[in-house]
Amino acid sequence: MISFPEERFRRELCTGCGTCAALCPSGAAAMDAGSPVFNGGTCIGCGHCGVFCPENAFGLEAAAEKADMASPEGFRALATTRRSVRKYRDKIPSDEQMNELLSILGQTPTGRNSQGVTVRVLRGADASEGLMAPLRRLLDILARTGVTFLLGKLTGTGDYLERVRKGEDPVFRGAPVIMFFFVPRGNITGRADGIIAATTVMYRASSMGMGTLWNGVAEKLYPLFRSWHSPSTRGMRLTAVLCAGYASIEPLQKAPEREYRVISEKGTDPGRGSSC
Ligand SMILES: Cc1cc2nc3c(=O)[nH]c(=O)nc-3n(C[C@H](O)[C@H](O)[C@H](O)COP(=O)(O)O)c2cc1C
């Protein structure tokens, strides 16, 4: 974590170029008579002032060489071969593998601000079973009172709910790792910040030979099941749930591309875009 820039700033190295003030996203760095001044009250700790300083006056580590980064082709290959995982091997990721997976959270610059992100990790052969138990208890009650029957008739989900009640797990699918991504409430970057963190972990997992599944169902169910909650994340906002583990089946074919639309607009002519 970058501490408040003034604490790191070595004025004797500064040439007064103004890069820090020009790039500061929150107005915490400003130029005053050719010298930067910092306002801790608005600093979000993003580190841009130091990262772009031509004199490294904030004393940061040198950036990686561009040549070491994922090539455009490499990243495309990662994106096209990554598939969500719904069948897992019994192998449970080790502490080291989990550390390697999650340490990328310290380098997700878009989310790097003072709000932070908290990931609650459930790991083990029975991680998903513990979460499914209260859901099954609820379905037991609903079945006894005839609600499942009615619901099934109305929505066509009767068979599905009955299978869940009897032990199937279409929610977590027996994943050996379940990650809940939380951010503090009331921050403007809140929800997106947690999603960026989870997305980065998703690609990191792929690059390590692991797989993930975005779990929108668990995210929706989360507010309903108090037993899923932990005092350690009380008051925080859940933004994403990711299941993870090693896939027991690998994709053999590429999925067809998703359809997407790009609306290109000329800068001076808004609203007259061409779409393709
Ligand atoms: C926000 C979000 C929530 C999702 N929730 C679920 C889910 O609860 N269960 C599930 O099986 N798939 C879920 N998916 C996965 C999608 O179904 C998945 O993106 C789709 O299968 C495309 O396949 P891919 O992940 O292999 O690219 C979710 C995806 C997103 C983006």
The ligand as a Gaussian input file, in Angstrom:
#p B3LYP/6-31G(d) Opt

LIG

0 1
 C      -22.086000     -12.238000     -13.484000
 C      -22.160000     -13.677000     -13.926000
 C      -22.813000     -14.609000     -13.147000
 C      -22.873000     -15.943000     -13.532000
 N      -23.508000     -16.851000     -12.740000
 C      -23.516000     -18.165000     -13.067000
 C      -24.096000     -19.136000     -12.212000
 O      -24.601000     -18.820000     -11.139000
 N      -24.075000     -20.437000     -12.583000
 C      -23.504000     -20.831000     -13.765000
 O      -23.515000     -22.016000     -14.058000
 N      -22.918000     -19.926000     -14.594000
 C      -22.910000     -18.609000     -14.264000
 N      -22.295000     -17.687000     -15.086000
 C      -21.482000     -18.196000     -16.181000
 C      -22.062000     -17.940000     -17.504000
 O      -23.108000     -18.790000     -17.681000
 C      -20.892000     -18.125000     -18.429000
 O      -20.352000     -16.884000     -18.623000
 C      -21.245000     -18.770000     -19.713000
 O      -21.401000     -20.103000     -19.415000
 C      -20.145000     -18.512000     -20.743000
 O      -19.158000     -19.470000     -20.642000
 P      -17.650000     -19.214000     -20.197000
 O      -17.653000     -18.728000     -18.779000
 O      -17.067000     -20.549000     -20.317000
 O      -17.088000     -18.199000     -21.102000
 C      -22.268000     -16.349000     -14.735000
 C      -21.611000     -15.397000     -15.527000
 C      -21.558000     -14.079000     -15.137000
 C      -20.835000     -13.084000     -16.012000

